[in-house]
Amino acid sequence: MLLRPDIVVTRPDSPEVLLVVEVKGNVADLKSTEIALKSYMVHMSCPVGMLVTPEKVGFYRNRYTDYAPQTVEVIGECPTSELLGTLPQGAAAESDLERRVEEWLESLRVGGGRTWPSAVREAIESSVLPAVSGGIARAGGPRWRRAS
């Protein structure tokens, strides 16, 4: 499965990927998505990744010990509601979830919201925060949103 990430954080002056975020509203095949995320991180030499679903957020770290996806480690997990607040149910859930993740990343960049769940505090402070502080968050591809 080839990953086309939803959000990437790159250096302002180069295409180097500092953080990759995959947002999934439907978690039917979460294991395949996780493997694809890890493969993308290895292929792009990306140090940090996030997998966000309506239920949980996983944080990943590429330790660069090998060129296999198995070397990318989960460094933290928490319920999505603890990080992003309560999410609406229904068809627009994935686009809303993606928007909330973008807003959360931008709030980190400008110094907002420094209270995080204890289960992921270390992952955010040591991996995500440095990536977004020195980078630019952008869509990983075109955005198709259903008009209401």
N, C-alpha and C positions, 0 to 999 in steps of 0.2 A: 504494500500500500504506500503510494507516494504522498507525502505530506505537503500540503499547501497551507502554511501557517496563516492564522487569522491576524496576528499582530506580530511584528518584529520590532526590536529596538536595535538601531544601528549607530555606529559612530557618526557624528555630524559630517565628517570629512572623508568617509570611506564607506564601502558597502559591508564592512565587517559586522556580522551579526553578534550582538552582545546578549540578547535575550529573545527567545521565541515563545510565543503563546498560542496554544491551540484551545479553542472554545468549542465545546460540543453540547448542544441542547439535547440530543438523542444519544444515550449511552449504551446502545445495543451491543456494540463491539468495542468496548473500552480497552481491552488488552491490545487489539490491533492498532488502535490509535496511539496508545502508549509506546508501542514498539516503533511506530512510524515517527513519533516525536523524538525518541532516542536516536533513531537512525539519522534523522535530519540534523540533530545536534552534533553527532559524530561527523557527518559528511561536511557540514558547514563550519566545523570547529567552534561551535557555539558553546559557551561555558554554562549558560543557565537556561532552563526551560520551565514552562508552566502548562499544566493541563487543567482546564477549568470546565466543570460540568455543573448542572444545577444543584447537585448534591455535595460535591467536594472540589477542593483545589489541591493539586499536587505540585510540589516544587522539585525540580530536578537539577543535578549538578554533574557536568561532564568533568571528570577527574583527569582526562587525557592519559589514562594508563594503557589504553589499547584503542584499536580502531573498530571495536565491536559495540553495538548498541547496549549489550549487557553491562558495559563498564559505566554507563550513565546511572547514577544513583538517585533514589528518592531521598530528598533531604528534609522533607516536611509535608504534612497533609493536615487540612482542617476542613470543617464544613464550610461550604461557600457562603452561607448566610452569616457566619461569624466574620467573614472578611468583607463581603459586599452588601450585606443586608438581605432582607427577604425579597425573593424574586417572584414575579407574577407567573402564573401557570398559563399554558396555552401556546398557540402558534407563534407568537412573537417572542417567546422566551429566549431563544438563541440570540436573536438580534439585540434584545435588551441586555442579555448577559454579556455579550461582546462589548456593548456600549459601556456597561458598568465597569468592565475590566479596563477599558481604555481610560475612563475617568479616574479609576483607582491608580493606574500607572502615572497619569498626569499629576495627580495629587501628590504622589511620592516625589515627583520631579520638583514641585514647587514647595515641598516641605510640609505638606498637610498630613493630617491623620497619623500620628505616630503611636497609636495604640492598636496593636495587632494581637491576634490569638497567640497565647504562649507556645502552642505547638509549632508555630511557623515563624515566630519572632526572629530566631537565629537565621533561618533561610532568607527571610526578607532583608534583614540588616546586613548580612554578609554577602549575599549574591544578587538579589533583585535591586535593592537600593543603589548600589554602585553602578549597575548597568543603566538604570534609568537616569541617574544623576548625570552621567557623562554621555548619554545617547539621546536619540530622537525616536519616539514611538511612532510607528506608521502601520497602515494596513498592509497585510502580507499579500493582498491581491485585491481584485475589484470587489466592491460591496454592492450586493443586490438586496435591496430592501423592498418589501411589499408595501405598496401604498394602502393606507386604511380608507 
